[in-house]
Amino acid sequence: MNVTANTGRRLAAEWEPQSFVQLTWPHAGTDWAPYLDQAYDCFLAIARAVAARSDLLVVTRDAASTEAQLRQAGVAMRADTGRGAVLFEAPTDDTWARDHAFITTVDDGRCVLHDFRFNGWGAKFAAGRDNAINGALWRGGVVCGADYEDDMDTVLEGGSIESDGRGTILTTSCCLFAPNRNGYTSKAEAEAMLRGRLGAERVLWLDHGSLAGDDTDGHIDTLARLCPDDTIVYVGCDDHTDGDFEGLAAMEGELQALRTADGAPYRLLRLPMAAPAYYDGERLPATYANFLIMNSAVLMPCYGDGERDAAAAEVLQRAFPDREIVGIDCRVLIRQHGSLHCVTMQYPEGVGLRTVTKQ
């Protein structure tokens, strides 16, 4: 594994100017089948919100059917209007673009598309088709204008890392050291990979914090998010009887001890804990931290709780005073143990998107 430091390379921050956002569309052959219409409604709501503000790449098993859905929902096609949705047809296992899509760095001003291996969060689920999407997009010339880097010797999911765009990466030890990923035995090993592949100059570790029902082994994007102006938005819990309380309280203490590259404490903004949600007797990992930052907006997951949804939106408005906070009902997404950020992947300005519909 090449872990030579790339001194000009950095992992773009999510709030930097973006070119487009990717969704991978659900279908009847996925675990969404029992409530597929509800899943479609949620994905269409996300697609509308994205396409109103930027281009949208939709990877789908059936481009014609998905295009019809999008058009009926009022989503513009880029081929018609110059901005909107571009569809690409390819076989898929599931819908979690955050973890199977390209991770993009900027190297001396040029974007680099990193094709890491996605193995279903440590071989928990089938992932072969999703793992092949990036290569198909690259070979088809759909995602273009950047360099391609084959990182298939390393498992890394987009939801497991946060970047400030200036060399600092925030992550969790429970995910990066989870079984059936890379077999790291020390933080130094993982940091060497993050330094060599993504240009990390500092890695901040959280050793505590998790959500019941999470099957990613503790992705950072469900817990704490780096935001502009040395801000971290994170999930807090006030209910001492909640099974997540102890870990989240310990995580809060860790966040308070973190320092910026300049040695100052971070500005910490505490999100409310989403009300416990269950499906078939199983607790679901509802979290307000799983928001998507866009060029002019923040898409925030909502869970049908007006008071908590509003409180979370107020926190995010403080973190992003120059962006519109747009709520999306994501109650169906958490039935499959993810939320809004998990099903999206942003691409920074400089990455191109061409209209090619089939692999």
Secondary structure, DSSP 4 states (H G I P E B T S, - for coil): ------TTEEEPPTTS-EEEEEEE---TTSTTGGGHHHHHHHHHHHHHHHHTTSEEEEEES-HHHHHHHHHHTTPPBHHHHSSSEEEEE---S---HHHHS-EEEEETTEEEEEEEE--HHHHTS--HHHHTHHHHHHHTTSEESSEEEEEEEEE--GGGEEE-SSSEEEEEHHHHT-TTS----SHHHHHHHHHHHH--SEEEEE-----TT--SS--GGGTEEEETTTEEEEE----TTSTTHHHHHHHHHHHHH-B-TTSPBPEEEEEPPPPPEEETTEEE---TT--EE-SSEEEEEE-S-HHHHHHHHHHHHHH-TTSEEEEEE-TTGGGGT--TGGGEEEEETT-EE----B-
